[in-house]
Amino acid sequence: MDDLYERRTPFGHRPAGLRRERVISSPRFRAGRFRNTHRKGPGIKGNPLPVLGEYFFGGEGRTPPAPLPLVSPLPTWASSPETGLRTTWLGHSTVLLEIDGARVLTDPVFGERASPLSFAGPRRFHAPPASIAQLPALDAVLISHDHYDHLCRESVRDLLRLEVPFVTSLGVGARLEAWGVPPERITELDWWETHELPGGRLSFTAAPAQHFSGRGLGDRNATLWSSWCIRGARHRAFFSGDTGLTDELADIGRRAGPFDLVMLEVGAFHPSWGDIHLGPDNALAALALLGGGALLPVHWGTFSLALHAWDDPAETLFRRAESEGVRLVTPLLGAPVEPERVERPAAWWRGLAR
């Protein structure tokens, strides 16, 4: 098992010492790789030929017809949220969460492409509404897993200047350390492990997710993927990272809920990989399993990573939310919102010129 793990982990990003011992002793690590609780993998289900045909010859509307509207969050960030809970969606799965006096940045991707290459790969639809240099003081950076659209090396290196701690899934710390993050600023968690910020004012609990990991051909599932429960003095939030629909979500709701804010991935979905991504319909099912809460859809609107229209996830949620009694939060990119004060979602994407 150890030899297989060494072969799967690229040079320079290989966990060593205590970090390596924690990886190979995890209950989720078997036969040289991390595995989902249920036997779900990242491969395309069924015949891949129709999917490839759709990719090359179909899929209208995968990019926005006009520039997306952006709001500068800087004036609002200058004051604290009156309710104690505020969220600013900065694109894809990057969210600035302000919760009970602490600020957390999730899956920071400020780079131009979600790709290992600077000249190819999925390119942003829009600029970040704020740069890393413009962020307010952060208490933690939370990284769910190591895929390129969730872990951006360029962004991590820029965040180094802020001297902020990183909280992430088991094994990902080796990547961060290889990019210059001091080991004392990295906390790695296995599922159901909890880390508290100094003073106990905020805690992070890594929770199950149904997904996979890897950044190249030789490191598939060498690091763990997680969803996250974030708990402050008064509020609780859930961040899905990437996950498919799994009954483990109900266990998360029982053990760590109820949640005031639920951030669920809704984009880059397709039935052929429906076991490892939610999509809008399964996001609503996931919300019910978690026990409800205000729903902020993420993982859409920034990169074209699938075959559906760019706004399909938000549009599907918008149509279904009211009839199902879901409190949907759909802010403009960069607009800070306090979920407790959102009365109705806004279908801002419908107003784009075509």
C-alpha positions as CSV (number, residue, x, y, z in Angstrom):
1,M,0.0,0.0,0.0
2,D,2.8,2.5,0.9
3,D,4.6,1.9,-2.4
4,L,1.3,2.4,-4.4
5,Y,0.7,5.7,-2.5
6,E,4.2,6.9,-3.2
7,R,3.7,6.2,-6.9
8,R,0.4,8.1,-7.0
9,T,1.7,11.2,-5.2
10,P,3.8,13.6,-7.4
11,F,7.3,14.7,-6.4
12,G,7.2,17.9,-4.4
13,H,3.6,17.4,-3.1
14,R,4.2,14.2,-1.2
15,P,3.0,14.1,2.5
16,A,5.9,13.2,4.8
17,G,6.3,12.5,8.5
18,L,3.3,12.9,10.6
19,R,1.2,14.2,7.7
20,R,1.9,11.0,5.8
21,E,1.1,8.8,8.8
22,R,-2.2,10.6,9.2
23,V,-3.0,10.0,5.5
24,I,-2.3,6.3,5.5
25,S,-4.1,5.7,8.8
26,S,-7.3,7.4,7.8
27,P,-10.3,5.0,7.6
28,R,-11.0,6.5,4.2
29,F,-7.6,5.6,2.8
30,R,-7.5,2.0,1.4
31,A,-5.2,0.3,-1.0
32,G,-3.2,3.4,-1.7
33,R,-5.9,6.0,-2.3
34,F,-8.8,7.8,-0.6
35,R,-12.3,6.4,-1.3
36,N,-15.9,7.5,-1.0
37,T,-18.0,5.8,1.6
38,H,-20.2,4.4,-1.2
39,R,-18.7,2.9,-4.3
40,K,-18.9,6.0,-6.5
41,G,-16.2,7.1,-8.9
42,P,-15.5,10.0,-11.2
43,G,-15.8,8.1,-14.5
44,I,-18.6,8.7,-17.0
45,K,-21.5,6.4,-16.4
46,G,-22.8,4.5,-19.4
47,N,-21.8,5.0,-23.1
48,P,-19.4,8.0,-23.3
49,L,-20.0,8.6,-27.0
50,P,-23.2,10.7,-26.7
51,V,-21.5,12.8,-24.0
52,L,-18.5,13.5,-26.3
53,G,-20.8,14.3,-29.2
54,E,-22.7,16.8,-27.0
55,Y,-19.5,18.3,-25.9
56,F,-18.1,18.9,-29.4
57,F,-21.3,19.6,-31.3
58,G,-24.0,20.7,-28.8
59,G,-24.5,22.7,-25.7
60,E,-25.8,26.1,-26.6
61,G,-25.3,29.0,-24.2
62,R,-22.4,27.6,-22.3
63,T,-21.0,31.2,-21.9
64,P,-22.9,34.4,-21.0
65,P,-24.2,36.5,-23.8
66,A,-22.9,39.7,-22.3
67,P,-20.5,40.8,-19.5
68,L,-21.8,39.8,-16.1
69,P,-22.8,42.6,-13.7
70,L,-20.3,43.0,-10.8
71,V,-20.7,44.9,-7.5
72,S,-17.8,46.2,-5.5
73,P,-18.1,44.8,-2.0
74,L,-15.6,47.2,-0.5
75,P,-18.0,49.8,0.9
76,T,-20.1,47.1,2.7
77,W,-17.1,45.3,4.0
78,A,-16.1,48.4,5.8
79,S,-18.8,47.7,8.4
80,S,-19.8,44.6,10.3
81,P,-23.0,42.7,9.4
82,E,-25.8,43.7,11.8
83,T,-27.2,40.2,12.0
84,G,-23.8,38.6,12.5
85,L,-23.9,36.6,9.3
86,R,-23.1,37.9,5.9
87,T,-21.9,36.3,2.7
88,T,-20.2,37.7,-0.5
89,W,-20.1,35.4,-3.5
90,L,-16.9,36.3,-5.4
91,G,-17.4,33.6,-8.2
92,H,-17.5,29.9,-8.6
93,S,-17.0,28.4,-5.1
94,T,-15.1,31.5,-3.7
95,V,-17.1,33.1,-0.9
96,L,-16.2,35.5,1.8
97,L,-18.2,34.4,4.8
98,E,-18.5,36.8,7.8
99,I,-19.8,34.8,10.7
100,D,-20.0,36.1,14.3
101,G,-17.1,38.4,14.0
102,A,-14.8,36.1,12.0
103,R,-14.1,36.1,8.2
104,V,-13.5,33.0,6.2
105,L,-12.6,32.7,2.5
106,T,-13.7,29.5,0.8
107,D,-11.9,27.8,-2.1
108,P,-10.1,30.9,-3.3
109,V,-9.7,31.0,-7.1
110,F,-8.8,34.4,-8.3
111,G,-6.7,33.2,-11.3
112,E,-7.7,33.6,-14.9
113,R,-8.1,29.9,-15.6
114,A,-9.1,26.8,-13.7
115,S,-6.2,24.8,-15.3
116,P,-2.6,23.8,-14.9
117,L,-1.8,25.9,-18.0
118,S,-1.8,29.6,-18.2
119,F,-2.8,29.6,-21.9
120,A,-5.4,26.9,-22.0
121,G,-8.3,25.5,-20.0
122,P,-11.5,26.9,-18.7
123,R,-11.3,30.7,-18.6
124,R,-13.2,33.1,-16.3
125,F,-16.4,34.7,-17.5
126,H,-15.8,37.7,-15.3
127,A,-13.0,39.4,-13.2
128,P,-13.1,38.8,-9.5
129,P,-15.3,41.5,-7.9
130,A,-12.4,42.2,-5.5
131,S,-8.8,41.3,-5.6
132,I,-6.9,39.4,-2.9
133,A,-5.2,42.7,-1.9
134,Q,-8.6,44.3,-1.4
135,L,-9.9,41.6,1.0
136,P,-10.6,42.6,4.6
137,A,-8.5,40.9,7.3
138,L,-9.2,37.1,7.2
139,D,-9.3,34.7,10.1
140,A,-9.0,31.6,7.9
141,V,-8.9,30.3,4.3
142,L,-10.9,27.1,3.9
143,I,-10.0,24.7,1.0
144,S,-12.3,21.8,0.4
145,H,-10.2,19.7,-2.0
146,D,-7.4,20.1,-4.5
147,H,-9.1,20.4,-7.9
148,Y,-8.0,23.3,-10.1
149,D,-11.3,25.1,-9.8
150,H,-11.0,25.0,-5.9
151,L,-7.3,25.2,-5.3
152,C,-5.4,27.8,-7.3
153,R,-1.6,28.0,-6.8
154,E,-1.5,31.7,-8.0
155,S,-4.2,32.6,-5.4
156,V,-2.5,30.7,-2.6
157,R,0.8,32.5,-3.3
158,D,-0.9,35.9,-3.2
159,L,-2.7,34.9,0.1
160,L,0.7,34.2,1.7
161,R,1.2,37.9,2.1
162,L,-1.9,38.1,4.4
163,E,-0.4,35.6,6.9
164,V,-3.7,33.8,7.2
165,P,-4.1,30.2,8.4
166,F,-5.3,27.5,6.0
167,V,-7.8,24.8,6.9
168,T,-8.1,22.0,4.5
169,S,-8.7,18.2,3.9
170,L,-6.2,15.5,4.8
171,G,-3.2,15.4,2.5
172,V,-3.8,18.8,0.8
173,G,-1.3,20.5,3.2
174,A,1.6,19.0,1.3
175,R,0.6,20.9,-1.8
176,L,0.2,24.2,0.2
177,E,3.6,23.7,1.9
178,A,5.3,23.0,-1.5
179,W,3.9,26.4,-2.7
180,G,5.4,28.2,0.3
181,V,2.7,28.1,3.0
182,P,4.5,27.6,6.4
183,P,3.5,24.3,7.9
184,E,2.4,26.0,11.2
185,R,-0.3,27.8,9.2
186,I,-1.8,24.6,7.8
187,T,-4.4,22.5,9.5
188,E,-5.5,19.3,7.8
189,L,-8.6,17.4,8.9
190,D,-10.1,14.0,8.3
191,W,-13.9,13.6,8.3
192,W,-15.5,14.5,11.6
193,E,-12.4,16.1,13.0
194,T,-12.8,19.7,14.3
195,H,-10.4,22.6,14.4
196,E,-11.1,25.7,16.5
197,L,-9.6,29.2,15.9
198,P,-7.8,30.7,18.8
199,G,-10.2,31.6,21.6
200,G,-12.8,29.1,20.3
201,R,-14.8,31.8,18.5
202,L,-15.1,29.7,15.3
203,S,-14.8,26.0,14.5
204,F,-14.4,24.0,11.3
205,T,-15.5,20.4,11.1
206,A,-14.6,18.3,8.0
207,A,-17.6,16.2,6.9
208,P,-18.2,13.5,4.3
209,A,-18.5,14.4,0.7
210,Q,-18.9,12.1,-2.4
211,H,-16.3,13.3,-4.9
212,F,-12.7,12.7,-5.8
213,S,-9.4,14.5,-6.0
214,G,-6.2,15.0,-8.0
215,R,-4.4,17.5,-10.2
216,G,-2.7,15.2,-12.7
217,L,-2.6,11.7,-14.2
218,G,-0.6,10.2,-11.4
219,D,-2.3,11.5,-8.2
220,R,-5.9,10.5,-8.4
221,N,-7.4,10.4,-4.9
222,A,-4.1,10.9,-3.2
223,T,-5.7,13.6,-1.0
224,L,-9.1,13.8,0.7
225,W,-12.1,15.8,-0.3
226,S,-14.5,17.2,2.3
227,S,-17.6,19.2,3.0
228,W,-17.4,21.7,5.9
229,C,-19.5,22.7,8.9
230,I,-18.6,26.1,10.2
231,R,-19.8,27.1,13.6
232,G,-19.7,30.5,15.3
233,A,-21.1,31.7,18.6
234,R,-24.5,32.2,17.2
235,H,-24.6,30.9,13.6
236,R,-23.8,27.8,11.7
237,A,-22.9,27.4,8.0
238,F,-22.4,24.5,5.7
239,F,-20.1,24.5,2.7
240,S,-20.4,21.5,0.3
241,G,-17.1,21.8,-1.6
242,D,-17.9,19.3,-4.4
243,T,-20.2,16.4,-3.7
244,G,-22.8,14.1,-5.2
245,L,-26.0,13.3,-3.4
246,T,-25.4,10.9,-0.5
247,D,-27.3,9.9,2.6
248,E,-24.3,11.1,4.6
249,L,-25.8,14.6,4.2
250,A,-28.6,13.6,6.6
251,D,-26.0,12.5,9.1
252,I,-24.3,15.9,8.8
253,G,-27.5,17.7,9.4
254,R,-28.2,15.6,12.5
255,R,-24.7,16.0,13.9
256,A,-23.8,19.5,13.0
257,G,-27.0,21.4,12.1
258,P,-29.3,23.2,11.9
259,F,-27.6,25.6,9.5
260,D,-28.4,29.2,9.0
261,L,-26.6,29.2,5.6
262,V,-26.1,26.3,3.3
263,M,-23.6,26.8,0.4
264,L,-24.1,24.1,-2.2
265,E,-22.5,23.4,-5.5
266,V,-25.0,23.4,-8.3
267,G,-23.0,23.8,-11.6
268,A,-20.8,21.5,-13.8
269,F,-23.4,18.8,-13.6
270,H,-24.5,16.1,-16.0
271,P,-26.3,12.8,-15.5
272,S,-23.2,11.0,-16.7
273,W,-21.3,12.2,-13.6
274,G,-24.3,12.7,-11.4
275,D,-22.8,10.6,-8.6
276,I,-20.0,13.2,-7.8
277,H,-21.8,16.5,-8.5
278,L,-25.2,17.7,-7.3
279,G,-26.7,19.9,-9.9
280,P,-29.8,22.0,-9.0
281,D,-32.3,19.2,-8.5
282,N,-30.0,17.2,-6.2
283,A,-29.0,20.4,-4.4
284,L,-32.6,20.8,-3.3
285,A,-32.6,17.2,-2.2
286,A,-29.3,17.8,-0.3
287,L,-30.7,20.9,1.4
288,A,-33.7,18.8,2.7
289,L,-31.3,16.1,4.0
290,L,-29.3,18.7,5.8
291,G,-32.4,20.1,7.5
292,G,-32.8,23.3,5.5
293,G,-31.4,26.8,5.9
294,A,-30.9,29.7,3.5
295,L,-29.5,28.3,0.2
296,L,-26.6,30.1,-1.5
297,P,-25.8,28.3,-4.8
298,V,-22.1,28.2,-5.7
299,H,-19.9,26.5,-8.3
300,W,-21.6,28.2,-11.3
301,G,-21.4,31.4,-13.2
302,T,-17.6,31.7,-13.5
303,F,-16.2,28.8,-15.6
304,S,-17.7,26.6,-18.3
305,L,-17.0,23.1,-16.8
306,A,-19.9,21.1,-18.2
307,L,-22.4,20.9,-21.1
308,H,-25.4,22.8,-19.8
309,A,-26.1,26.5,-20.4
310,W,-24.1,28.8,-18.1
311,D,-27.2,30.0,-16.2
312,D,-29.2,26.7,-16.1
313,P,-28.3,25.8,-12.5
314,A,-29.6,29.2,-11.1
315,E,-32.6,29.3,-13.4
316,T,-33.7,25.8,-12.4
317,L,-33.3,26.6,-8.7
318,F,-35.2,29.9,-9.1
319,R,-38.2,28.2,-10.7
320,R,-38.4,25.5,-8.1
321,A,-37.5,27.4,-4.9
322,E,-40.7,29.2,-4.1
323,S,-43.0,26.2,-4.7
324,E,-40.8,24.1,-2.5
325,G,-40.5,26.7,0.3
326,V,-36.7,27.1,-0.2
327,R,-35.1,30.3,1.0
328,L,-32.9,31.0,-2.0
329,V,-30.1,33.6,-1.9
330,T,-28.9,34.7,-5.4
331,P,-26.9,37.8,-5.0
332,L,-25.1,39.7,-7.8
333,L,-21.4,38.8,-8.0
334,G,-19.6,40.8,-5.3
335,A,-22.8,41.9,-3.5
336,P,-22.6,41.2,0.3
337,V,-25.9,39.9,1.7
338,E,-27.2,39.0,5.1
339,P,-29.3,35.9,4.5
340,E,-31.7,36.8,7.3
341,R,-32.7,39.9,5.4
342,V,-33.2,38.4,2.0
343,E,-36.9,38.3,1.3
344,R,-36.9,37.1,-2.3
345,P,-34.2,35.8,-4.6
346,A,-33.3,37.9,-7.7
347,A,-33.0,36.4,-11.1
348,W,-30.3,38.9,-12.2
349,W,-29.0,36.7,-15.0
350,R,-32.3,37.1,-17.0
351,G,-31.4,40.8,-17.6
352,L,-28.3,40.2,-19.7
353,A,-28.5,41.6,-23.2
354,R,-28.6,38.9,-25.8
